């Protein structure tokens, strides 16, 4: 039950007002996980039998070397690096190093998690959409906002991007709950198609109103994977023409999916802007009131919600962050800068915690290219 509970706790971390409680629950899960490793696996001499043990050990050695190389930095950075390494290794061990567990148990866990995520995301979407229809704007309770953030719908989540991620997870979970092959393996019946469609519609609408480019790219990637599997999986291509034809069909499908989803988002946001604020989505009419305006509810007719991203570029500033990450990797290619230094240096430079918004690049910056290569072995092992 550890993995199921941890995933559920992680979900509640994305919800306003419930995030602090979930942090406490996650802390309890941390000690639970430490007990499972130290009190059961290590004491029973099962460590050498775990899956991916070679990768686990190599990555641990390189990560410790990274911390030692950068130990002359601020003590806070070193402490953060050691703690983060321990937490990441613990969860990697518990989630992926299965100790020969029955694969059927893993599948049943995935089924339970999918069912929980589908229900939770649908309920959160319903609550958020009802609040949007009733209030039409951001509201503040106990010094925290609900519904709207920077002209984007966030419902009861802490931010539009976590809401978009949760919505995509909800849609993918619905797919799993209707996948015949998966359900046969876990011995469960398909969920009613009507409820699945409602869940997908609710999460899809929330995804569109969040105006999250990363969320839209995530669902596009999932669809691309399905299309690729249906076109290429289990088929032997003897003729070169067949390969070219299948590849052309795949690329065409990907282009159609991308254009359709981005076009659908524009239409949904335009119509929603008219229905909610009485104003169509017009470039430049982005209202970004201050916290004081929110709290005192001084929003006027100028404070319309148009569901338009305040960042005018499709990358939402990510390319700039990626360039900065690559520049840091080029400066410290072997051992990186240490994970703690990413946050500490960001605080010293801008007074805020820094985030590259890309886990792979963050790993490359913090641990260097060798640790990154070892981590990539996990994907192809």
Helices and strands as residue ranges (DSSP letters): H 2-12, H 19-35, I 36-42, G 47-49, H 53-69, H 75-96, H 103-135, E 139-141, E 144-149, E 152-155, H 160-176, H 180-186, H 193-210, H 213-232, H 240-277, H 291-296, H 318-331, H 339-350, H 359-380
